[in-house]
Amino acid sequence: MIRATVMALFKIRGADQNEYGPVTADVVIQWIAANRLARHSLAQIEGSTEWKPLSEFPEFQGVLSAQSAPPPPMLGGSYPSGGSQQGMAIASLVLGIGGITCLSLFAGIPAIILGHMAHSRARKMPAVYGGAGMALAGLILGYLSVVLLPVSAALLLPALAKAKERAQTITCVNQMKAVGFQIQQYASEHNEAYPPNLLVLSNKLTDPKGLICPSDSARRRRNTWNDVAISGSSYLYYSMPRDVTATNQQEILRCPIHGNVAHSDGSVTQGSRSRRPAAPRGN
């Protein structure tokens, strides 16, 4: 009978709700002596389904009565006590704040995932995991960032469209300056005679896209001079410059999309959309 008691095996349930063992009674006694287990620590003897405090097992009453100090909360001693593991909850809260301010889905969805995980484990094991309130806040902010995404998009898309249009206008101006410069170069080489059309400049302009306004959706995919010859340039070209202002600036190019006007002196005026261009004298 004594031999059977000594050889019995026990499972131990730690404060982290994990099970350790089965181990012999001698090992359990060593853990108690090392203050890794206490009277209230739960144990289950092999062959039984009942968990009981160690104090109810006669094998351990002697060593328990001699125990000098209470054990740490976990059998392995690898986790701190008092719910001090809050990293996941803090991460959820930080991501939730980021999602509601500027990062939207990039932070909102991770905030939701981490918030659920942190809140769930904090409720199950509050002695080990803390930050349930922070996890809940991160969870709420994460969901809120997802709900507000359409509103953010509605506010952001017009601003992006405006910025894109502004960039395309500037690109158009720069292209018109380059084309205007080549027109003047051609004129200086041909006794001040302007080229009959813009395709004549193919040996001067390295890229045919220089004749296509970036906002011209009908022509912007033109990649070769042959394509441009078929579809024509985006810009209205006047082979005989026109007097269009009180300062006698001569207009040689116009962008019908942006209203940009290139003058014979090399300057480009932006956005004269109100002017209706006359029929060009050459393409």
N, C-alpha and C positions, 0 to 999 in steps of 0.2 A: 504493500500500500504506500509506504514512504517512497519507494523507488518510482512508482507511477506519478506521484506528486512532483518529484524533482524533475522528471523527464517531460512534464507537461509543457506545451508550447503556448505562448500568449501573443495576441495582437494588441498593439497599443494605438490609441487614437490621440493624436496631438491636438494642440489648440488651433492648428491650421486646418483641422478636419481631415488631414491625411492619415492613413493607416501605416503603421510600421510593424515589421515582423512577418511571419511568426518568429519569435525568439524564445529562448529558454528562460526559466525563472531566474537563473543566475545572471543573465544579461539584464533582465528587468531590475534586479537588485542593484546591479552596477549603475544603472541609469538613475535610480532613486538616490543612491549614495553620492552621485555626482550632481545632485539637485537638478536633474533634467526631467524628473517626474515628481508629482506630489500626490497627496492622499486622494484628491479629487480627479486625478487623471484616469481616464476610462480605459479598461482592458477587457479583452474577451479571451477566454480559455478555448483552446482548440476543441472542436466538437460541439461548441455552444454557439447560439446566436444572440445571446444576451450580453450587453455591454454594462459593466459594473465599475464603480470606483475601485482603485487599488486597495483602499482601506478595507474593503470587504473580502479580500483574499488573505487567508491566514498566512500564506507564504511570505507576505510582504509587510505584515504589521510590525515586526520587530525593527526592520530598517526604516520604516516610515516614522516610528516613534523617536528614532534617533536623528531624524533629518534636521539639519541646523538652519536652513534657510529655504524660502520658497523658490521653486524653479522658474526659469524663463518661460515665456508663453508658448514656445515651440519646442518640440522634441529635439530637432536638429540645431536649434539656436541660430538659424541663418536669417531669420526675419525679425526686425525690430518690433517692439510692442507699441500699444497705444494708437493704432491706426495711422502710423507715420508714413506708410507708402502711399503717396498722393501724386506721384509723377504723371500717371495717366490722366487723372482728373485735372491736373494743372494744364497738361497739354491740350485736353479737350476745351478748357475754358479759353486758352490763348488762341486756339484755332477758331473757336466760335466768334471771338472778338474780331479776328482777322476776316472771317467770312462776312460778318455784318458790316464791316467798314469798307473793304476794298477787294478782297480776294475771292469773294463769292464761292462758287462751287469748289475752287481749288482748296479752300480751307473748310468750307461748310460741311462737305460730306465726311472728311476725316474727323471733324469735330463731332458729328453725329455718331460715327462708329465708336470712337474712343469714349464718348460720353456714355453710351449704352453699356460698354464693357466696364468702365470705371464705376458707374453707379450700381450696376448689378453686383459686382464683387464687394463693394463697400457695404451694401446692405446685407450680404451673406456673411461676411467676415469683418465686422467693424473693428475688431481688436487688432487686425492686421492691416487692413486697407482703409484709409480715410478719404476725405475729400468728396463725400457724396453730394454736398451742396454745390461745390465747384463743377462736378461732373454734370449735375442737373442743369446748371447755368450754361455750360458749354453745349449741352444737348439742345436746349431751347434756342440758343443763339444760332447753332448750326441749322436747325430746321427753319428758323426765321430767315437766314440768308438764302436758303433755297426758295422759300416762298416769295421773297422780294426780288429774285433774279429777273423776272419779266419786267418789273419796274425799273431795275437798274439798266437793263438792256434798252428799254424805251428811252431812258435819259441819255445813255451813252452813244447809241447808234447815230443819232443826228449830229452829235459832236464829231464822231469819227468820220461821217460823210462830209462834213464841212471841212475838216482837216485834209481829207483826201482831195477834195475839190481845190482847196487852196494850193496843195502841193502840185496838182496837175496844172493849175494856172501858171505857177512859177516855172514849171518845166516847159510849158508852152511858150512863155516869154523868152526863155533861154534859147529854145530851138529857133524862134523867129529872129532873134538877134544873130544867131549863127548863119541862118539862111540869108538874112539881109546883108551880112558881111560878104558872103560869097557872091551875092548879086552885084555889090559894089566892086568887088575884085574883077568880076567878069566885065563890067562896064569899063573899068580902067584899062583892060586888056583889049577892048574892042571899040576904041574911039568913042567912049561914053555911051555906047548903044547897050541897052538892057537886054538880057537874054529873052528869046521869044517865049519860053516857058520854063518851068522849074526843072523839068527833066534834063535840061541841058547841063544842069549843075551836078549831074551824077558823077562826073570825074573830079569834082571838088568836094562834095559831101561824102564822107566815108560810110554813113549809115542811111539807108533810105527812110528809116523811121523818123529822121529829122524833118521830113515833110508831112508827118502824121501827128496831129494833135493827140496827146495822151487821153483826152476825153472823147475822142472820136470813136465810138463803139463800132461803127460800120467799117472803119479802116484800120483800127489799131493792131490787127493781126497781120497786116501786110509786112512781109519780111524781106522782099527782094525788090529791085528796081523794076522788074517786069510786073510785079504785083501793083506797084504804085502807078506804072504806066497805064494799067487797065482801070484801076479804080480812081486815079487822080489824087492830088494832094488835098489835105484838109484845108489848106490856106488859100484864100483868094489872092491871086497875084495880078498886079497891074504892070504890064510891060512898059507902059508909058505912065510914069508917076503922076498922081493927081494932087492938086492943091486943095487941102481940106481944112486948114486952120488959118486964123488971122496972122499967124507968124510965118505963113507960107511954107510950113513943113510939107514935104511931099510924101504921100502914102504909097507904099509899094506892096505891102502885105496886110492881110486882115484875117483874123481867126473868127469865123462866124459863130463858134461855140462860146468862147470866152469874151469876144469883143476886143481882143488885143489888137493893136495896130502898130505895124513896123513902119518907120519913116526912112526917107532917103539919107538922113544924117546918121543912121545907125541906132537911133533911140527906138524904144518900144513903149507905147502907152497901154496900160492895163485896163481891161474891163469897160470899154466903151460900148456896152451892149445896146445902148439906145440908138446908136447910129445904124442906119440901114445901108449896107454896102451896095455900091453900084456894080453893074455886071463887070466881072474881071475881063481884062483884055488878053489874058493868056493863062494857061494852067501850068 
